[in-house]
Amino acid sequence: MVLTGSTGESVSKLSRPILFSILTAFSLLIWWSPLISTLALALRDSQDTHIFLILPVSVSLIYLEWKSPESPDESRSSLGFVLLVTAAVTTAIARLQIVRLRVDEQLSLNMLALVVWWIGSFIVSFGARAFQRAIFPLCFLFWMVPIPEFVLNPIVRLLQAGSAASAHLLLAAVGVPVAQDGTQITIPGLTIDVAPECSSIRSSLMLVVTTMILAQMLLGTMWRKALVIAVAIPLSVAKNGLRIFVLAMLTTRVDRSFITGKLHHEGGILYFLIALATIFLIIYVARRSDKNRGVIAEAQQ
């Protein structure tokens, strides 16, 4: 029996999600242990908390932007198969210890392979054009890869140094005598050492991830999205500098208990919200700029 017309088309369209489901189920069999280890890491380590957001956000964005796949005879890109092979080879390298890796590096490599497999499966199942439309949420999945220590440690040191420098600038701007020695800041009556746990790595990663989502959803042009995301990086440093500045001023001018109180240990959310409000303001200005350009273009026509 030969299926023709609408029946054949419906079967062909159905085969695409079925193929994707099969490839995804296969990936869970192969990478189940690294995936569970990554979720456990996100529960345990604050700098990896953002991992819980990635998959739900990616799936939601793909669903919101989804359009019916092209005709069934659309050629499936060879890129998809290349990515599937790359994922398999990467996993073999990680698990067979072809290259000596630390435990955290093995986990990162396995999760990298899993994400690459998912992207390859999407391309093989739905085609290159569907991939082009969903490129942001698919590439956003790379945030599920835990950052290995050899990458994370330099980032933390940069955040420490940047936070200390921005706090130094704020204190000097209001006329407070201040000296800086590396990550240590000294003002009359108080010395603050910006330790790794005070680098705000968790809120900085959350700010960048959140900014990427907001820019994708609310801005149209690519360069505006890139600009807003780029601003989020120094803004994450500035917010921590502001936090150190406020703690230093309250401790020396109001009450010394501030340096050990709740504002010190639990006040990070307040500065995260200030930074997020700044991002919303920048996006609002960018959107208004887009609208004004559109009005001017219409008037010139």
Summary of the structure (lengths in Angstrom):
residues: 301
radius of gyration: 24.2
end to end distance: 57.4
largest distance: 88.8
contacts: 906
relative contact order: 0.09
helix: 78%
strand: 4%
